[in-house]
């Protein structure tokens, strides 16, 4: 829509509506600061028609109740899912006619509350993870105020959609959502969580005009519950549980799948991409020949091989399933005996002993050499004394 189309709408609807409603001359026209509203040509058209326009400050909140009515219409149209422009026009007219007058009256009734309510100064943020089929309880606020005196607004932000308005007499859109007082704590409950509940939400708690609490939470819904990993070694038997209580016998049919990358395949149809590293390596039997589902739903795998290590999914019903990871331990070659601590100690002792013996031998040789030279010197002195005595005589 541009300025020309906007002025055409005003010309065809504004003044005829004023005359039809018999409003006289004491009314004020209101629109916001949209560029087509503040265009020079639009202002000139309003001036020529002698229309009084409400001054609209910049950056001011849009409090017009019609905005809430447009959102109501948008939600209704989205539920019909029109397929083309002609279908969209038809759905718009039908859904507009279906909106009860009570909805409009309620918007006007709450206008003063919207104007006077003080915004929340502090916003809390939460990340919440649940599994499909679980029940959720979130404690928002501890207060001494009776729950009946509070106003709790819960809306979804992607897309924008009102979920619950506590203390409002209008019927709830989702009966699975509820608010209760749990020992002085304002608690939000959600029963039987489904995958469609995943998204971002905003919850505000008001006491009259004052905001007591504002919380933004991101709800993530996982299809299956994750169990503890199972560790195994090659050629061993592995038991993968299908419940938190694996001893419980199951009467319903259980199906098992294995994940390969981002794809899941039923055990009976899975063919692992096995490539022998050499011609002597034997090719293991397929998983479907070695796997068997037991009475309690657990999966028994015999003669496990390294390619069995992966994520497995056990489905009990449409809303109940479990995921478990099989981790295969890699067995390396046996360690060298010479690298063991005992061998290292023995080698160290042998080195020390050899060193000590060598030192002893070296010291002995040195002593022998010294004694030899001393003995030779003494013998030389004795001979010289004998020679001297003979000469004197």
C-alpha positions as semicolon CSV with decimal commas, in nm:
position;residue;x (nm);y (nm);z (nm)
1;X;0,000;0,000;0,000
2;X;0,129;0,345;-0,089
3;X;0,009;0,698;-0,012
4;X;-0,225;0,718;-0,310
5;X;-0,404;0,395;-0,216
6;X;-0,428;0,510;0,148
7;X;-0,591;0,840;0,045
8;X;-0,832;0,649;-0,178
9;X;-0,935;0,430;0,116
10;X;-0,993;0,739;0,329
11;X;-1,200;0,903;0,056
12;X;-1,420;0,596;0,007
13;X;-1,465;0,498;0,372
14;X;-1,376;0,767;0,627
15;X;-1,640;1,033;0,569
16;X;-1,916;0,786;0,469
17;X;-1,852;0,600;0,797
18;X;-1,872;0,925;0,995
19;X;-2,206;1,010;0,835
20;X;-2,340;0,657;0,882
21;X;-2,245;0,658;1,252
22;X;-2,384;1,013;1,296
23;X;-2,070;1,128;1,475
24;X;-2,120;1,498;1,394
25;X;-1,817;1,726;1,416
26;X;-1,675;1,635;1,760
27;X;-1,452;1,350;1,654
28;X;-1,075;1,325;1,604
29;X;-0,907;1,111;1,341
30;X;-0,614;0,899;1,462
31;X;-0,338;0,724;1,271
32;X;0,028;0,661;1,349
33;X;0,348;0,790;1,188
34;X;0,358;0,544;0,901
35;X;0,524;0,712;0,597
36;X;0,203;0,699;0,391
37;X;0,016;0,865;0,680
38;X;0,268;1,148;0,717
39;X;0,323;1,205;0,343
40;X;0,280;1,567;0,231
41;X;0,000;1,473;-0,009
42;X;-0,190;1,291;0,273
43;X;-0,154;1,585;0,510
44;X;-0,279;1,821;0,239
45;X;-0,581;1,596;0,172
46;X;-0,672;1,591;0,542
47;X;-0,633;1,971;0,565
48;X;-0,862;2,029;0,268
49;X;-1,125;1,803;0,426
50;X;-1,098;2,007;0,750
51;X;-1,029;1,693;0,955
52;X;-0,881;1,717;1,304
53;X;-0,592;1,468;1,341
54;X;-0,458;1,343;1,675
55;X;-0,094;1,437;1,724
56;X;0,117;1,119;1,739
57;X;0,462;1,155;1,903
58;X;0,750;0,958;1,754
59;X;0,858;0,630;1,919
60;X;0,522;0,605;2,097
61;X;0,358;0,264;2,158
62;X;0,075;0,158;1,930
63;X;-0,221;0,124;2,170
64;X;-0,494;0,111;1,911
65;X;-0,721;-0,189;1,992
66;X;-0,762;-0,252;1,620
67;X;-0,406;-0,392;1,615
68;X;-0,517;-0,675;1,846
69;X;-0,816;-0,731;1,624
70;X;-0,591;-0,761;1,318
71;X;-0,389;-1,022;1,502
72;X;-0,707;-1,215;1,585
73;X;-0,798;-1,209;1,217
74;X;-0,444;-1,316;1,115
75;X;-0,457;-1,620;1,345
76;X;-0,795;-1,724;1,208
77;X;-0,678;-1,689;0,847
78;X;-0,362;-1,889;0,913
79;X;-0,571;-2,178;1,044
80;X;-0,770;-2,184;0,718
81;X;-0,452;-2,188;0,504
82;X;-0,574;-2,009;0,187
83;X;-0,404;-2,131;-0,132
84;X;-0,420;-1,824;-0,356
85;X;-0,510;-1,455;-0,356
86;X;-0,876;-1,511;-0,440
87;X;-0,908;-1,772;-0,169
88;X;-0,735;-1,535;0,074
89;X;-0,987;-1,258;0,003
90;X;-1,277;-1,497;0,057
91;X;-1,134;-1,632;0,384
92;X;-1,071;-1,277;0,512
93;X;-1,433;-1,178;0,459
94;X;-1,567;-1,498;0,617
95;X;-1,342;-1,490;0,923
96;X;-1,401;-1,119;0,979
97;X;-1,775;-1,181;0,992
98;X;-1,724;-1,467;1,238
99;X;-1,538;-1,259;1,500
100;X;-1,784;-1,214;1,791
101;X;-1,871;-0,864;1,907
102;X;-1,761;-0,972;2,256
103;X;-1,401;-0,988;2,132
104;X;-1,412;-0,623;2,027
105;X;-1,583;-0,526;2,353
106;X;-1,317;-0,706;2,553
107;X;-1,038;-0,524;2,367
108;X;-1,194;-0,188;2,448
109;X;-1,256;-0,296;2,808
110;X;-0,889;-0,385;2,857
111;X;-0,765;-0,068;2,686
112;X;-0,730;0,126;3,012
113;X;-0,540;-0,163;3,170
114;X;-0,299;-0,174;2,876
115;X;-0,238;0,199;2,900
116;X;-0,174;0,202;3,276
117;X;0,018;-0,127;3,316
118;X;0,384;-0,075;3,400
119;X;0,626;-0,282;3,191
120;X;0,849;-0,540;3,356
121;X;1,188;-0,398;3,447
122;X;1,364;-0,735;3,462
123;X;1,318;-1,025;3,221
124;X;1,432;-1,377;3,308
125;X;1,544;-1,619;3,037
126;X;1,527;-1,997;3,048
127;X;1,621;-2,287;2,820
128;X;1,406;-2,592;2,890
129;X;1,444;-2,942;2,745
130;X;1,174;-3,208;2,764
131;X;1,089;-3,535;2,592
132;X;0,769;-3,589;2,396
133;X;0,489;-3,713;2,623
134;X;0,636;-3,564;2,944
135;X;0,456;-3,318;3,172
136;X;0,621;-2,980;3,238
137;X;0,602;-2,763;3,549
138;X;0,776;-2,424;3,573
139;X;0,774;-2,216;3,893
140;X;0,777;-1,848;3,798
141;X;0,720;-1,644;4,108
142;X;0,697;-1,683;4,485
143;X;0,438;-1,443;4,621
144;X;0,197;-1,395;4,907
145;X;-0,074;-1,262;4,675
146;X;-0,368;-1,495;4,609
147;X;-0,357;-1,645;4,263
148;X;-0,704;-1,509;4,189
149;X;-0,572;-1,152;4,226
150;X;-0,302;-1,200;3,963
151;X;-0,310;-1,180;3,585
152;X;-0,095;-1,434;3,397
153;X;-0,041;-1,384;3,025
154;X;0,130;-1,657;2,822
155;X;0,197;-1,608;2,454
156;X;0,407;-1,777;2,190
157;X;0,652;-1,554;2,005
158;X;0,726;-1,770;1,697
159;X;0,473;-1,703;1,555
160;X;0,297;-1,460;1,787
161;X;0,000;-1,638;1,942
162;X;-0,185;-1,601;2,272
163;X;-0,181;-1,932;2,460
164;X;-0,328;-1,861;2,802
165;X;-0,475;-1,568;2,994
166;X;-0,539;-1,654;3,356
167;X;-0,821;-1,465;3,530
168;X;-0,987;-1,415;3,192
169;X;-1,334;-1,563;3,157
170;X;-1,283;-1,648;2,792
171;X;-1,223;-2,019;2,716
172;X;-0,860;-2,129;2,694
173;X;-0,716;-2,202;2,353
174;X;-0,506;-2,491;2,488
175;X;-0,657;-2,691;2,770
176;X;-0,320;-2,863;2,829
177;X;-0,179;-2,539;2,972
178;X;-0,279;-2,434;3,324
179;X;-0,172;-2,211;3,613
180;X;-0,177;-2,308;3,980
181;X;-0,050;-2,195;4,318
182;X;0,204;-2,446;4,450
183;X;0,288;-2,358;4,814
184;X;0,297;-1,987;4,739
185;X;0,467;-2,024;4,400
186;X;0,296;-1,936;4,073
187;X;0,348;-2,249;3,861
188;X;0,280;-2,302;3,491
189;X;0,191;-2,657;3,385
190;X;0,184;-2,824;3,045
191;X;0,048;-3,177;3,008
192;X;0,144;-3,433;2,744
193;X;0,413;-3,233;2,562
194;X;0,417;-3,280;2,185
195;X;0,673;-3,189;1,919
196;X;0,451;-2,900;1,805
197;X;0,494;-2,735;2,147
198;X;0,859;-2,662;2,072
199;X;0,924;-2,290;2,042
200;X;0,979;-1,961;2,227
201;X;0,733;-1,832;2,486
202;X;0,680;-1,520;2,696
203;X;0,501;-1,529;3,031
204;X;0,411;-1,218;3,232
205;X;0,256;-1,201;3,581
206;X;0,077;-0,879;3,683
207;X;-0,074;-0,756;4,007
208;X;-0,312;-0,482;3,906
209;X;-0,088;-0,240;3,712
210;X;0,246;-0,371;3,838
211;X;0,447;-0,637;3,656
212;X;0,574;-0,889;3,909
213;X;0,758;-1,122;3,675
214;X;0,843;-1,160;3,308
215;X;1,006;-1,476;3,172
216;X;1,117;-1,569;2,823
217;X;1,174;-1,941;2,782
218;X;1,280;-2,157;2,491
219;X;1,115;-2,499;2,500
220;X;1,297;-2,777;2,315
221;X;1,112;-3,104;2,270
222;X;1,305;-3,423;2,198
223;X;1,124;-3,712;2,035
224;X;1,300;-3,989;2,231
225;X;1,450;-4,014;2,577
226;X;1,825;-4,079;2,589
227;X;1,949;-4,368;2,801
228;X;2,302;-4,425;2,934
229;X;2,559;-4,540;2,681
230;X;2,652;-4,910;2,663
231;X;3,021;-5,006;2,628
232;X;3,134;-5,334;2,472
233;X;3,437;-5,506;2,324
234;X;3,457;-5,693;1,990
235;X;3,334;-6,056;1,985
236;X;3,129;-6,003;2,303
237;X;2,750;-6,011;2,356
238;X;2,579;-5,674;2,407
239;X;2,239;-5,596;2,563
240;X;2,081;-5,262;2,468
241;X;1,790;-5,164;2,700
242;X;1,457;-5,034;2,570
243;X;1,346;-4,871;2,893
244;X;1,466;-4,712;3,212
245;X;1,343;-5,034;3,377
246;X;1,479;-5,311;3,148
247;X;1,349;-5,593;3,371
248;X;0,989;-5,503;3,290
249;X;0,826;-5,739;3,038
250;X;0,656;-5,573;2,738
251;X;0,345;-5,698;2,565
252;X;0,343;-5,435;2,289
253;X;0,551;-5,463;1,975
254;X;0,895;-5,302;1,988
255;X;1,094;-5,190;1,685
256;X;1,466;-5,112;1,674
257;X;1,653;-4,884;1,436
258;X;2,020;-4,799;1,395
259;X;2,147;-4,453;1,299
260;X;2,408;-4,421;1,027
261;X;2,497;-4,053;0,999
262;X;2,167;-3,864;1,000
263;X;1,962;-4,155;0,863
264;X;1,795;-4,433;1,059
265;X;1,742;-4,786;0,927
266;X;1,557;-5,080;1,074
267;X;1,786;-5,352;1,204
268;X;1,650;-5,607;0,956
269;X;1,744;-5,384;0,661
270;X;2,077;-5,244;0,782
271;X;2,389;-5,332;0,582
272;X;2,708;-5,174;0,725
273;X;2,973;-5,045;0,480
274;X;3,244;-5,295;0,586
275;X;3,576;-5,288;0,404
276;X;3,832;-5,550;0,512
277;X;4,177;-5,403;0,569
278;X;4,345;-5,714;0,424
279;X;4,255;-6,036;0,247
280;X;4,291;-6,248;0,563
281;X;4,038;-6,048;0,767
282;X;3,705;-6,225;0,794
283;X;3,382;-6,044;0,704
284;X;3,142;-6,038;1,005
285;X;2,787;-6,163;0,981
286;X;2,522;-5,895;0,917
287;X;2,371;-5,725;1,220
288;X;2,021;-5,863;1,157
289;X;2,162;-6,219;1,188
290;X;2,334;-6,143;1,519
291;X;2,061;-5,924;1,679
292;X;1,745;-6,042;1,856
293;X;1,469;-5,856;2,044
294;X;1,401;-6,000;2,388
295;X;1,072;-6,015;2,578
296;X;1,141;-5,693;2,770
297;X;1,215;-5,507;2,445
298;X;1,594;-5,508;2,486
299;X;1,815;-5,577;2,185
300;X;2,070;-5,859;2,220
301;X;2,367;-5,839;1,981
302;X;2,602;-6,140;1,965
303;X;2,962;-6,134;1,839
304;X;2,974;-5,755;1,836
305;X;3,205;-5,588;1,586
306;X;3,343;-5,235;1,563
307;X;3,089;-5,134;1,295
308;X;2,807;-5,202;1,545
309;X;2,909;-4,893;1,739
310;X;2,639;-4,633;1,671
311;X;2,315;-4,477;1,804
312;X;2,014;-4,709;1,833
313;X;1,647;-4,617;1,867
314;X;1,385;-4,832;2,036
315;X;1,022;-4,735;1,968
316;X;0,750;-4,866;2,198
317;X;0,459;-4,654;2,074
318;X;0,389;-4,346;1,866
319;X;0,487;-4,116;2,153
320;X;0,732;-4,334;2,346
321;X;1,081;-4,416;2,228
322;X;1,433;-4,439;2,365
323;X;1,779;-4,378;2,222
324;X;2,097;-4,549;2,340
325;X;2,453;-4,531;2,211
326;X;2,669;-4,842;2,170
327;X;3,037;-4,758;2,220
328;X;3,283;-5,021;2,096
329;X;3,612;-5,026;2,283
330;X;3,912;-5,053;2,053
331;X;4,154;-5,324;2,172
332;X;4,514;-5,249;2,080
333;X;4,803;-5,502;2,059
334;X;4,930;-5,651;2,385
335;X;5,186;-5,422;2,551
336;X;5,556;-5,513;2,528
337;X;5,677;-5,694;2,842
338;X;5,992;-5,488;2,841
339;X;5,781;-5,172;2,881
340;X;5,614;-5,291;3,199
341;X;5,709;-5,123;3,532
342;X;5,859;-5,448;3,669
343;X;6,079;-5,486;3,361
344;X;6,192;-5,125;3,384
345;X;6,281;-5,170;3,752
346;X;6,477;-5,490;3,682
347;X;6,666;-5,322;3,400
348;X;6,750;-5,027;3,623
349;X;6,880;-5,259;3,899
350;X;7,095;-5,447;3,646
351;X;7,245;-5,121;3,519
352;X;7,325;-5,009;3,874
353;X;7,485;-5,344;3,959
354;X;7,698;-5,338;3,644
355;X;7,806;-4,984;3,725
356;X;7,902;-5,078;4,082
357;X;8,099;-5,384;3,968
358;X;8,278;-5,177;3,706
359;X;8,374;-4,917;3,967
360;X;8,502;-5,192;4,199
361;X;8,712;-5,342;3,923
362;X;8,847;-4,999;3,830
363;X;8,936;-4,919;4,193
364;X;9,106;-5,260;4,231
365;X;9,315;-5,200;3,920
366;X;9,419;-4,857;4,043
367;X;9,524;-4,998;4,384
368;X;9,719;-5,278;4,216
369;X;9,902;-5,031;3,994
370;X;9,988;-4,811;4,293
371;X;10,116;-5,110;4,492
372;X;10,316;-5,230;4,195
373;X;10,493;-4,899;4,154
374;X;10,556;-4,872;4,529
375;X;10,709;-5,220;4,536
376;X;10,927;-5,144;4,234
377;X;11,053;-4,824;4,398
378;X;11,137;-5,005;4,724
379;X;11,335;-5,273;4,535
380;X;11,528;-5,004;4,346
381;X;11,623;-4,831;4,672
382;X;11,749;-5,163;4,823
383;X;11,971;-5,231;4,521
384;X;12,127;-4,884;4,532
385;X;12,212;-4,925;4,903
386;X;12,386;-5,261;4,839
387;X;12,598;-5,110;4,560
388;X;12,708;-4,827;4,785
389;X;12,821;-5,069;5,063
390;X;13,035;-5,272;4,823
391;X;13,213;-4,965;4,694
392;X;13,303;-4,852;5,047
393;X;13,457;-5,183;5,139
